[in-house]
Amino acid sequence: MKPKKNIVLAIIILVVIGGAWYMKREKDLAKLHDIQTDLANYLYNNYRLYTVDKDKDDKLNAEYNKGEGNLTTEEFLKKSDELKEYSDIQKIKFKGFSVGPMNSLEVKLIINDVYTLEASSNTISAESGKYIFDFNTGESQNEYFLEESEESRTNKLPEQNIIYDNKGVK
């Protein structure tokens, strides 16, 4: 009878340990889901993408650099801004999470299927309890740039436009 008791006891221990591990994983995935939703809504409400017609931009730069038309720096900057074609963020696809060298949470995502962004955070807001992410908005990707919007909103990106990564942190 003792061998049967030992086997039953071992099975119970394995089920308890496995259940605890599974519950911890599910809790971690739920937290990751919340982080993704928060970051997607933050980007949706505070940032936008823009692109510039390369031919028009080249022509304007040539005109300014040659001194043709007596274009002042202020006029050049104004005309450069007028060349920007803006588009709102419509879709965010998360590609993965990892722990960075300084123990920060690193997130990779794609905005509107054209702009890849890497965001990192090692700070949690004392007020909201949410991660505060840093990312570089000055880089061009596929001829698109990410820029902070002039107006901040409080809308939510539709759930179907957020493609979550549920693999966990690597």
Number of C-alpha atoms within 10 A of each C-alpha: 5 7 8 9 10 11 11 12 12 12 12 12 12 12 12 12 12 12 12 12 12 12 12 12 13 13 12 15 17 14 13 19 15 13 15 22 18 17 18 26 22 18 20 24 20 17 20 19 21 16 17 17 11 11 9 12 15 11 11 17 14 12 15 17 10 10 11 10 8 10 16 11 10 9 12 15 11 11 14 15 11 10 16 16 12 16 14 16 20 14 18 27 19 19 17 17 21 15 15 14 8 8 10 15 18 20 23 16 22 16 22 16 12 13 18 21 18 16 18 20 18 15 14 12 9 8 6 8 9 14 17 15 18 13 12 11 13 9 13 13 13 10 13 19 19 25 17 13 16 9 8 13 13 10 10 13 20 12 13 9 14 18 17 19 18 16 11 16 15 9
